[in-house]
Amino acid sequence: RNPMPLVRIDMHEPLADLRPQMSEAIHSALVDGWEMPSDDLFQIFRLHAEGDLFYSRTYPDADRTDIVFVQILAYTGYSPETKQKGAALIVERLAKLGIKHDNILIALSENGDGDWLAPSKES
């Protein structure tokens, strides 16, 4: 069983009230797209003042009016198809909250055995 990804979401302060819905949208997309356990949830939201996030309004072939960065640190081994399925579901579910497709940028990084550390219960 692979560890659930650590997800960091950077966005502008006006979207702050959407955090609970965004959290659920992203988490459910990974549960459905990557077949992750539903109770394995780790996310960090960071709010930024206007002017703190810099981004291209047009690259590549985009029409951005804002930006929501979604960084996913995941255990290595997911197929490209699985990664694409999860990403597509994230975009689809965030769009249902009124976040424009072009305003979402997802970056995936992978690591492997020995890179996920958590204290264990002592016997």
Phi, psi and omega in degrees: 000120180283145176295148176295143178297152169270123185245127176245131181239119176251131183202168179283151184307326181300342179270003187307319183293343180273358185307312180299318179290322177294318178302311180296319180298313181292314182297313181295327178295321179286323177297313181286318185280327183249002181057045178275153175297138185290339181266007183257082189240121176217110183220149176231121175259133176235124179265143182230143175291154175306135181096351179274338181251124180252138184198156175282134177279347187234342186272140338269121180054045182246164174227075185276140173245350180195183179217139169233111178271127176242109179257128181241121173257112188235156174294135182294151175124351177285141179289157176304324180294318179295317179298317179295320180298314178297317180296317180297321178292323176300310181299315181300315184284327174291325178298326178295341177270002179095011177268119184301137179311312184294343181273000183253127176233121182251130176237128182247130172237149182235151171215179189228204182307139179086351182266348179252115186236134175212141179297141178260156177289136179276142182285000000 
